[in-house]
Amino acid sequence: MLCLPTSLCSWNFRIHGAAFDNAAVTFEFGSDQGGILLGEAEFAICRHDAAKDQWTLEREGRVLAEVKKVSHRVCTYEIAAGENRFVVRGQSPHTRCFDIVAGDKVVGTIVPVHMLTRRTKVECREAVPEHLQLFAFWLGALNWRRNADENS
């Protein structure tokens, strides 16, 4: 999938290459919450504990996935979604690239097209459902947005 910012200064993204033509990832203004749109399916990303960096991915009031940030040095998140367990981990403290890991295997990557853009490729094995791929991307983009806010 290719994630393209909706405008030069926006942290919202249009998604190309998803199973549905109508796909997007959004951030709520002024908060660490947002949403995912995949066709007609709308998912809410809700922050629950600011001190511990914990979120849920919800659809129609049902929690589909829970995530918590487990490392700040090399940005690392754990996602639990039913039987699925993934880790979204920065490839190093000095890059904006992330690996999506299941067990001890890399099952996906989140990589900006080049270093001066937010246009990003998300490539995963089929074992990672699209809504979880986009949730992982949202977490990576959240990290970029936080870093941009700190540096401005």
Backbone bond lengths (Angstrom), bond angles and torsions (degrees), N, CA, C in turn:
res aa  C-N    CA-C-N  psi(-1)  N-CA   C-N-CA  omega(-1)  CA-C   N-CA-C  phi
1 M - - - 1.449 - - 1.516 108.50 -
2 L 1.309 114.52 150.24 1.454 121.39 175.82 1.519 107.84 -116.39
3 C 1.329 116.33 125.64 1.461 122.79 -178.64 1.527 107.85 -105.92
4 L 1.346 116.23 118.08 1.458 121.73 -175.96 1.519 110.31 -116.84
5 P 1.357 117.93 127.77 1.462 119.15 176.27 1.525 110.43 -57.98
6 T 1.334 116.84 143.98 1.461 120.56 -178.47 1.526 112.07 -71.87
7 S 1.331 117.77 -21.12 1.468 122.80 174.01 1.524 108.24 -159.04
8 L 1.315 115.37 173.86 1.462 120.67 -174.48 1.528 112.99 -57.56
9 C 1.310 118.03 -39.42 1.470 121.55 -175.59 1.523 113.30 -103.92
10 S 1.309 118.22 5.64 1.463 121.54 -174.27 1.523 111.65 -89.03
11 W 1.350 114.45 147.17 1.457 121.50 171.87 1.522 110.80 -101.43
12 N 1.318 117.66 9.20 1.463 121.82 174.04 1.524 108.51 -94.10
13 F 1.334 116.51 148.77 1.462 121.29 -172.48 1.519 111.89 -131.30
14 R 1.336 116.33 140.93 1.459 123.49 166.59 1.524 106.09 -90.88
15 I 1.321 115.97 144.11 1.462 120.33 -177.38 1.519 109.05 -113.70
16 H 1.326 116.62 126.30 1.464 122.78 175.87 1.529 108.69 -112.17
17 G 1.322 115.72 140.36 1.452 120.12 178.05 1.519 113.75 93.96
18 A 1.328 117.28 5.29 1.476 120.23 174.91 1.519 108.59 -79.96
19 A 1.313 117.13 169.91 1.465 121.57 179.18 1.526 111.32 -62.90
20 F 1.330 117.14 -25.34 1.463 122.05 179.29 1.519 109.44 -114.37
21 D 1.335 116.63 141.01 1.463 120.51 178.69 1.518 111.75 -64.72
22 N 1.319 116.77 -35.55 1.449 121.71 -177.32 1.527 109.05 -92.32
23 A 1.332 117.09 91.71 1.460 121.41 -178.86 1.520 109.29 -137.93
24 A 1.338 115.54 140.88 1.460 120.72 -178.14 1.518 110.49 -156.08
25 V 1.322 114.68 158.24 1.455 123.68 172.85 1.520 106.12 -127.16
26 T 1.349 116.72 130.15 1.463 120.27 -175.65 1.524 111.80 -130.13
27 F 1.323 114.71 157.76 1.455 123.88 173.43 1.515 108.47 -120.52
28 E 1.334 116.43 137.87 1.454 120.21 173.21 1.521 108.08 -76.25
29 F 1.331 116.21 138.17 1.455 121.21 -179.92 1.527 110.28 -62.44
30 G 1.313 116.58 129.46 1.452 121.57 174.77 1.515 116.21 76.19
31 S 1.326 117.64 11.42 1.471 118.82 178.74 1.519 109.90 -144.26
32 D 1.313 115.00 167.72 1.467 121.45 175.92 1.523 109.34 -99.30
33 Q 1.326 115.78 51.70 1.455 122.87 176.83 1.524 107.30 -132.88
34 G 1.318 116.32 168.91 1.452 118.72 -179.37 1.504 112.05 -177.84
35 G 1.333 114.96 -150.80 1.448 119.01 -178.17 1.514 112.40 -161.75
36 I 1.313 113.57 168.36 1.465 122.85 177.20 1.514 106.91 -132.56
37 L 1.312 116.24 136.74 1.460 122.47 174.23 1.517 107.76 -119.38
38 L 1.330 116.47 126.30 1.467 123.08 175.78 1.517 106.97 -131.21
39 G 1.328 116.69 99.04 1.458 120.34 -175.53 1.511 109.20 64.56
40 E 1.326 117.11 -122.21 1.469 121.71 178.41 1.533 111.97 -91.16
41 A 1.317 117.38 -8.54 1.469 121.32 -177.34 1.524 110.13 -83.60
42 E 1.336 115.72 126.02 1.459 122.27 177.04 1.523 108.95 -112.30
43 F 1.322 115.42 131.45 1.455 122.88 179.69 1.527 108.11 -119.03
44 A 1.315 116.50 137.31 1.461 121.58 176.35 1.522 109.02 -103.18
45 I 1.333 115.40 138.69 1.462 121.31 174.44 1.522 106.15 -108.76
46 C 1.328 115.97 114.90 1.461 122.05 -173.30 1.524 110.22 -116.57
47 R 1.324 115.86 131.61 1.461 120.64 176.63 1.521 108.56 -88.91
48 H 1.344 116.08 135.98 1.456 120.11 -175.43 1.515 114.18 -116.30
49 D 1.293 118.97 -33.25 1.456 120.71 -178.60 1.522 108.36 -139.86
50 A 1.329 115.17 101.76 1.466 120.12 -176.84 1.526 111.53 -61.71
51 A 1.316 117.12 -37.83 1.460 120.22 -177.38 1.524 111.98 -66.78
52 K 1.324 117.17 -32.34 1.460 120.65 -176.89 1.518 112.89 -106.75
53 D 1.336 117.89 4.49 1.461 121.49 -178.37 1.525 111.23 49.29
54 Q 1.337 115.83 70.38 1.464 122.10 179.03 1.528 109.74 -123.55
55 W 1.347 115.35 136.83 1.456 122.38 179.82 1.527 110.20 -135.17
56 T 1.334 114.62 164.12 1.460 120.64 168.55 1.517 108.52 -128.18
57 L 1.319 115.26 152.53 1.456 123.37 170.80 1.517 105.46 -106.58
58 E 1.342 116.57 121.82 1.460 121.14 -173.12 1.520 111.12 -127.11
59 R 1.331 114.42 149.93 1.457 121.26 174.16 1.521 107.54 -138.91
60 E 1.310 115.06 124.42 1.465 121.92 179.47 1.527 111.45 50.61
61 G 1.345 116.24 42.78 1.457 121.73 176.51 1.512 115.83 81.15
62 R 1.331 117.98 -3.51 1.475 122.03 178.88 1.521 110.43 -99.74
63 V 1.317 116.75 133.95 1.461 121.46 176.58 1.528 108.26 -78.96
64 L 1.329 116.03 119.92 1.467 121.58 179.06 1.522 112.48 -97.77
65 A 1.342 115.52 -28.38 1.463 119.63 -178.24 1.524 109.04 -154.31
66 E 1.317 114.41 148.77 1.458 121.61 174.79 1.514 107.63 -122.21
67 V 1.326 115.09 144.84 1.457 119.01 -179.77 1.519 109.25 -138.44
68 K 1.324 114.83 146.85 1.456 120.03 171.65 1.516 108.74 -141.43
69 K 1.323 114.01 146.45 1.459 120.24 177.24 1.521 107.11 -83.15
70 V 1.329 116.72 126.63 1.460 120.27 -175.38 1.526 113.36 -111.88
71 S 1.327 117.48 -11.29 1.467 120.30 177.53 1.516 109.16 -150.04
72 H 1.325 115.19 135.84 1.458 120.14 177.35 1.533 111.35 -99.40
73 R 1.322 117.35 -27.46 1.467 120.33 -178.07 1.532 110.64 -61.19
74 V 1.308 116.67 -61.18 1.465 121.45 168.63 1.519 103.83 -109.07
75 C 1.296 115.92 104.64 1.467 122.80 -171.65 1.534 110.31 -46.13
76 T 1.339 115.80 117.19 1.458 121.08 -176.43 1.523 110.56 -137.78
77 Y 1.337 115.66 130.65 1.457 122.72 178.38 1.526 108.74 -122.67
78 E 1.325 116.48 144.17 1.464 121.87 172.29 1.517 108.50 -107.61
79 I 1.345 116.41 129.22 1.459 122.25 177.89 1.522 108.40 -113.16
80 A 1.330 115.52 127.73 1.467 122.04 174.14 1.519 107.43 -117.55
81 A 1.327 116.28 119.68 1.465 122.06 -179.06 1.521 108.27 -136.26
82 G 1.325 116.53 92.45 1.465 119.62 -175.83 1.518 109.71 60.53
83 E 1.318 116.71 -125.19 1.463 121.61 178.57 1.531 112.66 -79.03
84 N 1.321 116.97 -14.84 1.465 121.13 -178.22 1.526 111.00 -81.50
85 R 1.326 115.09 134.47 1.464 122.25 174.98 1.524 106.98 -131.44
86 F 1.326 115.25 125.05 1.456 120.68 179.35 1.522 109.50 -132.77
87 V 1.315 115.18 153.67 1.454 122.11 170.79 1.521 106.23 -119.32
88 V 1.323 115.62 129.60 1.467 121.89 173.44 1.520 104.88 -104.08
89 R 1.326 115.69 115.00 1.466 120.55 -170.15 1.521 110.38 -130.94
90 G 1.336 115.18 130.39 1.460 119.57 173.95 1.518 109.79 -59.92
91 Q 1.330 115.94 140.56 1.465 118.59 -179.14 1.522 111.70 -69.37
92 S 1.342 117.05 -26.44 1.467 122.93 173.53 1.531 106.92 -165.35
93 P 1.336 117.52 166.55 1.468 118.79 178.74 1.534 112.42 -68.42
94 H 1.320 117.79 -12.67 1.464 121.35 -172.86 1.523 113.77 -109.37
95 T 1.318 118.11 13.97 1.461 120.97 -178.36 1.516 109.60 -131.83
96 R 1.333 116.27 159.15 1.463 121.37 175.41 1.521 111.41 -97.15
97 C 1.309 117.78 10.81 1.466 122.83 -179.10 1.523 110.03 -89.19
98 F 1.340 115.39 143.74 1.452 122.02 179.53 1.523 109.98 -128.26
99 D 1.328 115.52 147.66 1.458 122.40 169.57 1.521 107.94 -104.85
100 I 1.323 116.15 146.06 1.454 122.73 170.73 1.525 105.45 -108.09
101 V 1.335 115.59 120.56 1.456 121.21 -170.46 1.532 109.57 -120.28
102 A 1.330 115.99 135.24 1.464 122.76 172.46 1.525 106.35 -120.56
103 G 1.323 116.48 119.42 1.466 119.36 -174.26 1.512 108.98 65.44
104 D 1.323 116.07 -119.20 1.467 119.46 177.84 1.526 111.82 -114.12
105 K 1.356 116.78 16.08 1.469 120.54 -177.50 1.517 111.71 -115.11
106 V 1.319 115.74 135.70 1.464 120.89 173.31 1.526 106.97 -74.56
107 V 1.328 115.97 120.17 1.469 121.13 -178.68 1.528 111.66 -110.79
108 G 1.329 116.41 -0.86 1.457 118.96 178.52 1.516 111.38 -172.97
109 T 1.340 114.41 164.97 1.461 120.79 177.43 1.525 110.02 -138.39
110 I 1.320 114.32 153.10 1.461 123.63 174.20 1.523 104.92 -124.97
111 V 1.346 116.87 112.81 1.458 120.69 -171.72 1.526 109.98 -137.87
112 P 1.352 117.62 121.29 1.469 118.67 173.44 1.526 110.61 -59.40
113 V 1.336 116.03 147.65 1.462 121.42 -177.99 1.528 110.78 -60.61
114 H 1.329 117.56 -39.92 1.463 122.61 169.57 1.517 108.05 -154.06
115 M 1.332 117.91 173.06 1.459 120.09 -167.47 1.519 114.88 -71.40
116 L 1.313 119.40 -14.33 1.465 121.14 -177.12 1.525 113.17 -106.10
117 T 1.323 117.48 23.03 1.457 120.25 -177.33 1.520 111.20 -140.51
118 R 1.341 114.95 160.27 1.464 120.60 171.12 1.525 110.73 -98.11
119 R 1.338 118.06 -4.38 1.473 119.70 174.29 1.524 107.33 -61.25
120 T 1.327 115.27 130.33 1.462 119.43 -168.21 1.517 111.92 -138.92
121 K 1.329 115.26 142.51 1.462 121.46 172.22 1.526 109.15 -99.18
122 V 1.317 114.98 133.43 1.462 121.69 172.74 1.521 105.76 -117.10
123 E 1.316 115.93 116.68 1.459 120.96 -179.14 1.525 108.33 -125.00
124 C 1.337 115.33 122.64 1.467 120.59 -178.04 1.519 110.39 -138.15
125 R 1.308 114.45 156.84 1.461 120.49 170.48 1.523 108.49 -69.26
126 E 1.313 116.02 159.06 1.463 121.12 -178.46 1.524 112.84 -62.37
127 A 1.324 117.70 -18.46 1.463 120.81 -179.81 1.531 112.32 -66.13
128 V 1.337 117.33 -16.96 1.458 121.26 -179.78 1.529 107.91 -98.28
129 P 1.339 118.41 111.55 1.469 120.25 179.87 1.540 111.18 -59.18
130 E 1.334 115.99 148.08 1.469 119.75 -175.98 1.518 113.36 -57.82
131 H 1.324 117.72 -40.14 1.468 117.67 -179.41 1.525 111.35 -63.91
132 L 1.337 118.07 -31.00 1.461 120.52 177.04 1.529 111.54 -77.96
133 Q 1.339 117.32 -32.50 1.466 119.64 172.88 1.524 109.89 -60.13
134 L 1.330 115.91 -44.62 1.465 119.69 -178.47 1.523 111.38 -72.47
135 F 1.316 118.23 -31.17 1.457 121.01 173.69 1.534 109.23 -63.85
136 A 1.320 117.41 -44.02 1.470 121.70 177.10 1.524 110.12 -61.01
137 F 1.341 117.22 -43.31 1.461 120.04 177.21 1.521 110.36 -61.39
138 W 1.346 117.81 -43.52 1.462 121.81 179.62 1.530 110.18 -57.05
139 L 1.331 117.34 -41.72 1.459 120.91 178.69 1.528 111.36 -63.58
140 G 1.324 116.65 -42.39 1.459 119.84 176.63 1.527 111.49 -62.78
141 A 1.327 116.79 -45.32 1.465 121.16 179.23 1.524 110.89 -65.29
142 L 1.324 117.65 -34.53 1.466 121.09 175.30 1.525 109.53 -60.33
143 N 1.315 116.49 -43.64 1.458 120.80 178.29 1.531 110.71 -61.26
144 W 1.341 117.33 -43.94 1.469 120.97 178.51 1.526 110.47 -62.30
145 R 1.341 116.54 -42.54 1.461 121.08 -178.78 1.524 110.35 -63.75
146 R 1.320 116.87 -43.44 1.469 120.26 177.45 1.528 111.11 -60.96
147 N 1.315 117.02 -44.02 1.464 120.75 178.66 1.521 111.26 -63.35
148 A 1.325 117.61 -39.97 1.465 121.55 178.50 1.536 110.63 -64.04
149 D 1.347 116.37 -40.68 1.465 120.84 178.34 1.528 110.93 -64.03
150 E 1.340 117.17 -39.88 1.463 121.39 179.87 1.524 111.53 -66.95
151 N 1.334 116.97 -32.29 1.456 121.09 -176.22 1.522 113.90 -91.58
152 S 1.340 117.63 0.93 1.471 118.04 -179.58 1.503 112.44 -101.80
